[in-house]
Amino acid sequence: MKIRKFIKSDSIKVYNLIRKNDLEIASKFYPKKVINEWLKELNPTKILEKSMKRICFVAERGNKVIGYVSLSGNEVKKLFILPKFHRMGVGKKLLNRIEKEAKKRGVRKIVLYSNFYAEPFYKSCGFKRIKESWQKAGNTRYKVIHMDKKLK
């Protein structure tokens, strides 16, 4: 497996990766209405537009994109791993890479919004829970967990 910078041709692969995660993993923790709203907003063009404005990396195995992470300012915006590669160290490697890049840019603390499924993973990577809050997807509210980590 290798970690490399996101390139334009990754947008469809990243779209499929995020969609698969939402359908297989997030659907266990969030109402179907929330998942449907997320999926309505998701498309390869939007992923490409946002990724070109952020610092993004992919994890690749062979020619297959198996993970994706993005950073905007000091906020980790996305971290997705194909479900069959969960608990295999891919997420930690991507997070370590984005933290390294953030440090190079002078960021001292990174923040993110986690779901309940991913919270234990982020805690194992040194993030601390700050608070819970509500967000909206369409007309449906759902909880997220605010977390942060000081970079050394």
C-alpha positions as CSV (number, residue, x, y, z in Angstrom):
1,M,0.0,0.0,0.0
2,K,1.2,3.5,-0.8
3,I,0.0,7.0,0.3
4,R,0.1,9.6,-2.5
5,K,-1.4,13.0,-3.3
6,F,-4.9,13.0,-4.7
7,I,-5.1,13.6,-8.5
8,K,-8.0,14.5,-10.7
9,S,-8.6,11.0,-11.9
10,D,-9.2,9.8,-8.3
11,S,-12.5,11.7,-8.0
12,I,-14.7,8.8,-9.3
13,K,-12.8,6.2,-7.2
14,V,-13.1,8.4,-4.1
15,Y,-16.8,9.0,-4.8
16,N,-17.4,5.2,-4.9
17,L,-15.3,4.7,-1.7
18,I,-17.4,7.3,0.2
19,R,-20.7,6.0,-1.2
20,K,-19.8,2.4,-0.2
21,N,-18.9,3.6,3.4
22,D,-22.1,5.6,3.8
23,L,-24.2,2.6,2.6
24,E,-22.4,-0.1,4.5
25,I,-21.1,1.6,7.7
26,A,-22.8,5.0,8.3
27,S,-26.2,3.4,7.6
28,K,-25.8,1.4,10.8
29,F,-25.5,4.5,12.9
30,Y,-27.6,7.2,11.2
31,P,-31.2,7.3,9.9
32,K,-31.8,6.4,6.3
33,K,-33.0,10.0,5.7
34,V,-29.6,11.3,6.7
35,I,-27.7,8.8,4.5
36,N,-30.0,9.7,1.5
37,E,-29.3,13.4,2.0
38,W,-25.6,12.8,2.1
39,L,-25.8,10.7,-1.0
40,K,-27.8,13.3,-2.9
41,E,-25.0,15.8,-2.2
42,L,-22.3,13.4,-3.3
43,N,-20.9,13.3,-6.8
44,P,-17.5,13.0,-8.4
45,T,-17.5,16.6,-9.6
46,K,-18.1,18.0,-6.1
47,I,-15.4,15.7,-4.8
48,L,-13.0,17.0,-7.4
49,E,-13.8,20.7,-6.8
50,K,-13.4,20.4,-3.0
51,S,-10.3,18.2,-3.3
52,M,-8.5,20.7,-5.5
53,K,-9.0,23.4,-2.8
54,R,-7.8,21.1,0.1
55,I,-4.8,19.0,1.0
56,C,-5.8,15.5,0.0
57,F,-4.1,12.1,0.0
58,V,-5.3,8.6,-1.1
59,A,-4.2,5.2,0.0
60,E,-3.7,2.9,-2.9
61,R,-3.2,-0.8,-3.2
62,G,-2.3,-1.8,-6.7
63,N,-4.4,0.5,-8.8
64,K,-7.3,0.6,-6.3
65,V,-7.9,3.6,-4.1
66,I,-8.7,2.1,-0.7
67,G,-8.6,5.3,1.4
68,Y,-9.0,9.1,1.2
69,V,-8.2,12.0,3.6
70,S,-8.6,15.7,3.2
71,L,-7.6,18.7,5.2
72,S,-8.9,22.3,5.0
73,G,-7.0,24.7,7.2
74,N,-6.8,22.8,10.4
75,E,-9.8,20.7,9.9
76,V,-9.8,17.1,8.8
77,K,-12.8,17.2,6.5
78,K,-12.9,13.6,5.3
79,L,-11.3,10.3,6.2
80,F,-12.8,7.3,4.5
81,I,-11.5,3.7,4.1
82,L,-13.1,1.0,2.0
83,P,-14.9,-1.2,4.6
84,K,-13.0,-4.4,3.8
85,F,-9.8,-2.5,4.7
86,H,-11.0,-1.2,8.1
87,R,-8.8,-2.1,11.1
88,M,-5.8,-2.7,8.8
89,G,-3.8,0.5,9.6
90,V,-4.9,2.4,6.4
91,G,-6.7,5.1,8.3
92,K,-3.8,5.7,10.7
93,K,-1.4,6.0,7.9
94,L,-3.5,8.5,6.1
95,L,-4.1,10.5,9.3
96,N,-0.4,10.5,10.0
97,R,0.3,11.8,6.5
98,I,-2.2,14.6,6.8
99,E,-0.8,15.5,10.3
100,K,2.7,15.7,8.9
101,E,1.5,18.0,6.1
102,A,-0.4,20.2,8.6
103,K,2.7,20.5,10.8
104,K,4.8,21.6,7.8
105,R,2.2,24.3,7.2
106,G,2.4,25.6,10.8
107,V,-0.8,24.0,12.1
108,R,-0.5,23.3,15.8
109,K,-3.9,21.7,16.4
110,I,-6.2,19.8,14.1
111,V,-10.0,19.4,14.6
112,L,-12.6,17.1,13.1
113,Y,-16.2,16.0,13.4
114,S,-16.6,12.3,14.1
115,N,-19.4,9.9,14.0
116,F,-20.0,7.4,16.8
117,Y,-18.5,4.6,14.8
118,A,-15.2,6.4,14.2
119,E,-14.8,8.0,17.6
120,P,-12.8,5.0,19.1
121,F,-10.4,5.1,16.1
122,Y,-9.8,8.8,16.5
123,K,-9.2,8.4,20.3
124,S,-6.6,5.7,19.5
125,C,-4.9,8.3,17.3
126,G,-4.6,10.9,20.1
127,F,-7.8,12.9,19.5
128,K,-9.9,14.1,22.4
129,R,-13.6,14.5,22.5
130,I,-14.6,18.2,23.0
131,K,-18.4,18.0,22.7
132,E,-21.4,16.7,20.8
133,S,-23.6,18.8,18.6
134,W,-26.4,18.5,16.1
135,Q,-26.1,18.9,12.4
136,K,-28.7,18.8,9.6
137,A,-29.0,16.7,6.5
138,G,-32.1,18.1,4.7
139,N,-34.7,18.2,7.4
140,T,-33.2,15.5,9.6
141,R,-30.9,16.3,12.5
142,Y,-28.1,14.0,13.6
143,K,-25.3,14.1,16.2
144,V,-21.6,14.6,15.6
145,I,-18.7,14.6,17.9
146,H,-16.2,17.5,17.9
147,M,-12.7,16.3,18.5
148,D,-9.2,17.8,18.4
149,K,-5.6,16.9,18.7
150,K,-2.5,19.1,19.4
151,L,0.3,18.4,17.0
152,K,3.8,18.0,18.4
